[in-house]
Amino acid sequence: LRHLKRFTESADQDAVIERYRCKSQDLRAEVLARCSVHVASWVALLKPDSPSLPKCVQLLSHMLRLRGRHQLSPWLLGTLHLVAIRLREIRQEGVEIASHWHDLRKSMPQRVWKELRSSCPLIPESDLERLQKQTKRLYLRQARFLNKASSDRIAAVSMLEAETAATLEAWDPTSACRLIQRIAACLAPPGSGSEEGCQASTAAACSRGGDLQARLRKILLELLEMLDLQDVGTRFRIQHSCQYIAELARNFKAQDTRNSRQWARLVTYVTQATQARIFQERGSADASLKKEIKRAK
């Protein structure tokens, strides 16, 4: 608390953050660990609406990467434990997580997460609670995309295309599942007015951005092609997104839309993912039934 109080009482918090960043490059391991404790206490305990919090998060990510494989001091381990609790609470809120929090999560030592899971295990969610959170997150993403200006939508789609290209190059299934969740929220139903992508945008924006919905469907198909849709973990991650896409395409008819080929392929993939789940559940039920018959005999 002492470190937090001194930071919050500082007249120029940005200058303090910059001073820590500049000095961290040349510090010995034990001094770097001590300074990391200061910054971790800010990240763990600052108010969520503090304007300095994102910069503190970025600074902590930077300092943890500099730490390398040096052993965690008891003080640093304790403060990072508080940071991990805050990260977990942010994830459980069911809203879009800012990029600086994602970077911090990647920079955190694995030991912190292992000790957090053993000391503070998550309370298991029911299927209904998980579905409610996923639905809330999807519609929040959808509202953000629809409320963007036409130029911002073009920029958002271009960013998704760049992230998809990087994910395909790295062949990262986890990132692919996250991208599918984000892209699905931006889709419009086949044959709808917004399905033509730029129909509501200005002519200049259309010429720059092209058919945004077609571009979204294209990268979505590339990601679905990459994934093993028979894998249980993969299906679990994209199950809600596939169900949402299937609902969008429920009234799909090939002759009703000029983008019928893309939609037909999407329907094939999401059907494959959802049916695989149904077959697995049937198999589990059959196995349970066989056990019961065996016991009865």
C-alpha positions, 0 to 999 in steps of 0.5 A: 500500500505504501507504493500505491499511496506514493504513486497516487499522490504524485503530481505527474504520474506519467513522468513516474512511469516513464522514469521507471521504464527508462531505468528498467533497461539497465537494472540488476536482477534484484533491483528490477524485481524490487521495482517490479513489485512497485509497479505490480502494486499499482496494477493490482490496486489502482481504481479501474477508471484510473487514467494511468492504469493502462500505462502501468499495465504496459510498464509491468509487461515490459519489466516482466519480459526483462526479468527473464528466468530469474527466480521470483522474490517472495514480494514479487510473487505476492504482488503478482498473485494480486495482479493475477486475481485482477486479470481473472476478474476482468476475464469473468466480466464477459466484456472485450479485454483490452490489448494491454491486459492480453500482453500482461497475461502473456508476460506473467510467469506460469508459476503465478497462475499455477499457485493461483489455481491451487489457492483460489480455484474457480467456482464451476459455471453452469452451462446456462451461466456460460451461455449467458456470458458468451451471448452478452460478449457477442452482442457487445461486440456486434453493437461496437461494430455496428456503431462504428463509422464506415471508415472505422469499420473498414479499419476494423475489418483490415485489422481482423484480416491482418490478425488472421494472416498472422494466425494462419502463418503461426498455425495457432488454433487458440488465436483462431478460436478467439478470432472466430468469436470476434468475426462471427459478431460482425456478420450480417444475415444472408440477403439482409440489407447490411449483407452487402457490406457497404450499402449504408456507407458513403461511395468513397468508403465503399471504394476503399473498403469493398464488400466488408461482409464478403471479406469477413466471411472469407477470413472466417472460412480460412480459420474454420478450414484450419481448425480440427472440428472433431477436436473436443476442445476446439468445438467447446471454444467455438460452439456458441459462435457456430450456433450463432452463425447457424442461426443467421443462415437458418433461412439461407437459400442459394438463389437468394444471395449473390454470396451463396457460395461463401454461405454454403461453405459456412453452413457446411463447417458450422453443421460439421462442428455442431453435429460432431458435438451431438454425435459425441453426446450420443456416444456418451449416452450409448456408453452409459446405457450399455453400462446400465444394461451390463449392471442389470445382467 
